[in-house]
């Protein structure tokens, strides 16, 4: 009872924090406009473009497409009895990420991608056809990393490389000129929220199952 109440309180605090950060970021974006964001993206193209990066960034983006790398990770965990819980939390986090990001926010905000505004930029990947905000790659990646952190921080350290990979995948989307920086920020917040909701649901189910001897 006490543990469940504590976790619910922590979740509500996080939810309020995410909402506040989202509102703050929208106010900042509204105040500076998209010009500064294009300056940031153009700076990446000017100072960081190289043959190695042109090879690496599409690979990172491909790994994050549809949450592919994270789905593979979840399936592997599901086959390992000691880490099965982490697999369930990870899959659930990805589902919430898709629901919030792809099904809700993208069509609701309807933001045009930067590559569809600045057509002169040569893309290294096929041109995306959906909306820009928030970044689905980023959302799924940070949802997965957060799920791994919350569900396995005591006996599984996968969350450390997971957050590193999530950051790299997120950066690749800006390098490839298909997302604004604010899309990445929005994706991170959605991912954090999805990971926390997934972990809270699995923990609540475990507590209920244990109480009613279902497990």
Secondary structure, 3 states (H helix, E strand, C coil): CHHHHHHHHHHHHHHHHHHHHHHHHHHHHHHHCCHHHHHHHHHHHHHCCCHHHHHHHHHHHHHHHHHHHHHHHHHHHHCCHHHHHHHHHHHHHHHHHHHHHHHHHHHHHCCCCHHHCCCCCCCCCCCCCCCCCCCHHHHHHHHHHHHHHHHHCCCCCHHHHHHHHHHHHHHHHHHCCCCCHHHHHHHHHHHHHHHHHHHHHHHHHHHHHHHCCCC
